[in-house]
């Protein structure tokens, strides 16, 4: 409910649509399911090069990294370059000039977290770098609310700084959806 209210406020602050021939160039997104993981993320996207059908998304996140007898905090940041190939098709509707329909993305993410026991003893910390290739689809009804779904694969390298565990490299799936606002 708070996420929906925030999106409405951001949309109202964005004002009326501009006369830009490329339509709305900015978007703000939130993944609503992050709340269930005791965290949150905010993503800002700009249709930076509309002639090349490219947008850039920047994101930042915060989450609780522990429960019960431990306390922890995780921080993340990332950037994603998105190609909107359907905009090259003259027949693409609803609007060939906007960030809508299918897209392909390549993202670089950085995440760090620290963990402490409730007694105050430091348990460990880690730093992870991720490279993600993904595809998605954005449903856009004009200026205003949007929903975006995506699937892909993440190659992630974790560096663990507890002195007891080696780092880890994994390839894992990625999927999700976001709700947002374009303006």
C-alpha positions as CSV (number, residue, x, y, z in Angstrom):
1,X,0.0,0.0,0.0
2,X,2.8,2.4,0.8
3,X,4.5,1.6,-2.5
4,X,1.3,2.4,-4.4
5,X,1.0,5.7,-2.5
6,X,4.6,6.6,-3.3
7,X,4.1,5.9,-7.0
8,X,1.0,8.1,-7.1
9,X,2.8,11.0,-5.4
10,X,5.8,10.7,-7.8
11,X,3.4,10.7,-10.7
12,X,1.6,13.8,-9.4
13,X,4.9,15.5,-8.9
14,X,6.0,14.7,-12.5
15,X,3.3,17.0,-13.9
16,X,1.7,17.0,-17.3
17,X,3.1,15.2,-20.3
18,X,5.7,17.1,-22.3
19,X,5.7,17.8,-26.0
20,X,8.8,15.6,-26.4
21,X,8.5,13.7,-29.7
22,X,9.9,10.6,-28.0
23,X,7.1,10.5,-25.4
24,X,7.8,10.0,-21.7
25,X,11.6,9.7,-21.1
26,X,11.7,9.0,-17.4
27,X,10.4,6.1,-15.2
28,X,10.5,5.2,-11.5
29,X,10.0,1.6,-10.4
30,X,9.6,-0.4,-7.2
31,X,9.5,-4.2,-6.8
32,X,6.5,-4.7,-4.5
33,X,7.7,-8.2,-3.4
34,X,10.9,-6.8,-1.8
35,X,8.9,-5.8,1.2
36,X,8.4,-9.5,2.0
37,X,12.2,-9.9,2.0
38,X,12.4,-7.1,4.6
39,X,13.9,-4.7,2.1
40,X,13.2,-2.3,-0.7
41,X,14.6,-1.0,-3.9
42,X,14.1,2.1,-6.0
43,X,14.9,2.3,-9.7
44,X,15.1,5.4,-12.0
45,X,15.2,4.9,-15.7
46,X,15.9,7.5,-18.5
47,X,15.3,7.0,-22.2
48,X,18.8,8.4,-22.7
49,X,19.2,7.7,-26.4
50,X,15.8,7.4,-28.0
51,X,17.2,7.4,-31.6
52,X,19.1,4.2,-30.7
53,X,16.2,2.9,-28.6
54,X,18.4,2.7,-25.5
55,X,17.5,3.5,-21.9
56,X,19.6,3.5,-18.7
57,X,18.2,2.3,-15.4
58,X,20.0,3.1,-12.1
59,X,18.9,1.4,-8.8
60,X,19.6,1.3,-5.1
61,X,18.4,-1.1,-2.5
62,X,18.4,-1.7,1.3
63,X,17.4,-4.9,3.1
64,X,17.7,-6.6,6.5
65,X,20.3,-9.3,6.1
66,X,19.5,-11.3,9.2
67,X,16.8,-12.5,11.7
68,X,16.5,-13.9,15.1
69,X,19.8,-13.9,17.0
70,X,21.7,-11.9,14.3
71,X,21.5,-8.3,13.0
72,X,22.6,-7.4,9.5
73,X,22.2,-4.8,6.8
74,X,22.6,-5.2,3.1
75,X,23.1,-2.4,0.6
76,X,23.0,-2.7,-3.2
77,X,23.4,-0.5,-6.3
78,X,23.3,-1.2,-10.0
79,X,23.0,0.0,-13.5
80,X,21.3,-1.6,-16.5
81,X,21.4,-0.7,-20.2
82,X,18.2,-1.6,-22.0
83,X,17.5,-2.0,-25.7
84,X,13.9,-1.6,-26.9
85,X,14.0,-3.5,-30.2
86,X,10.3,-3.4,-30.9
87,X,10.5,0.4,-31.3
88,X,12.3,-0.3,-34.6
89,X,9.1,-1.8,-36.0
90,X,6.9,0.8,-37.6
91,X,3.8,-1.2,-36.7
92,X,4.6,-1.5,-33.0
93,X,1.8,-0.1,-30.9
94,X,0.8,1.6,-28.6
95,X,3.7,4.0,-29.3
96,X,6.9,3.3,-31.2
97,X,8.7,6.1,-29.5
98,X,8.5,5.1,-25.8
99,X,9.9,2.6,-23.4
100,X,7.2,0.0,-23.8
101,X,6.9,-3.6,-25.0
102,X,9.8,-6.1,-25.1
103,X,13.3,-5.2,-24.1
104,X,16.7,-6.7,-23.7
105,X,19.0,-5.7,-20.8
106,X,22.5,-6.0,-19.5
107,X,23.1,-5.1,-15.9
108,X,26.0,-4.7,-13.5
109,X,25.1,-4.9,-9.7
110,X,27.1,-4.5,-6.5
111,X,25.9,-5.7,-3.2
112,X,27.4,-5.7,0.3
113,X,26.3,-6.8,3.7
114,X,27.5,-7.2,7.2
115,X,26.3,-9.6,9.9
116,X,26.6,-9.4,13.7
117,X,25.3,-11.5,16.6
118,X,22.9,-9.8,19.0
119,X,25.8,-10.0,21.5
120,X,27.7,-7.5,19.2
121,X,30.3,-10.0,17.9
122,X,31.0,-9.5,14.2
123,X,30.1,-12.7,12.3
124,X,31.1,-11.7,8.8
125,X,30.6,-9.6,5.7
126,X,30.5,-10.0,2.0
127,X,30.7,-8.1,-1.2
128,X,29.1,-9.5,-4.4
129,X,29.4,-8.4,-8.1
130,X,26.8,-9.5,-10.5
131,X,26.4,-9.4,-14.3
132,X,22.9,-10.0,-15.5
133,X,21.5,-10.6,-19.0
134,X,17.8,-10.4,-19.2
135,X,14.7,-9.9,-21.2
136,X,11.5,-8.2,-20.2
137,X,8.2,-6.7,-21.2
138,X,6.7,-3.4,-20.1
139,X,3.0,-2.8,-20.2
140,X,2.3,0.9,-20.8
141,X,-1.0,2.5,-21.2
142,X,0.3,6.0,-21.9
143,X,1.7,8.5,-19.4
144,X,1.3,7.1,-15.9
145,X,1.3,3.6,-14.3
146,X,3.4,0.8,-15.8
147,X,4.1,-2.9,-14.9
148,X,7.3,-4.6,-16.0
149,X,8.1,-8.3,-15.9
150,X,11.6,-9.8,-16.5
151,X,13.6,-13.1,-16.6
152,X,17.3,-13.7,-17.1
153,X,20.5,-15.1,-15.7
154,X,23.0,-13.7,-13.2
155,X,26.7,-14.5,-13.0
156,X,27.6,-13.5,-9.5
157,X,31.0,-13.5,-7.7
158,X,30.9,-13.2,-3.9
159,X,33.8,-12.2,-1.8
160,X,33.4,-13.3,1.8
161,X,35.4,-11.5,4.5
162,X,35.0,-13.7,7.5
163,X,38.4,-15.5,7.2
164,X,36.6,-18.9,7.4
165,X,34.9,-19.2,4.0
166,X,36.1,-19.0,0.4
167,X,34.4,-16.8,-2.1
168,X,31.8,-18.2,-4.4
169,X,30.9,-17.8,-8.1
170,X,27.5,-18.9,-9.2
171,X,25.2,-18.7,-12.2
172,X,21.6,-18.4,-11.1
173,X,18.2,-17.4,-12.6
174,X,16.7,-14.0,-12.1
175,X,13.0,-13.0,-12.5
176,X,10.6,-10.6,-11.1
177,X,8.3,-7.7,-11.7
178,X,8.1,-4.0,-10.9
179,X,5.4,-1.4,-10.7
180,X,6.2,2.1,-11.7
181,X,5.3,5.4,-13.3
182,X,6.5,7.0,-16.5
183,X,6.7,10.7,-17.0
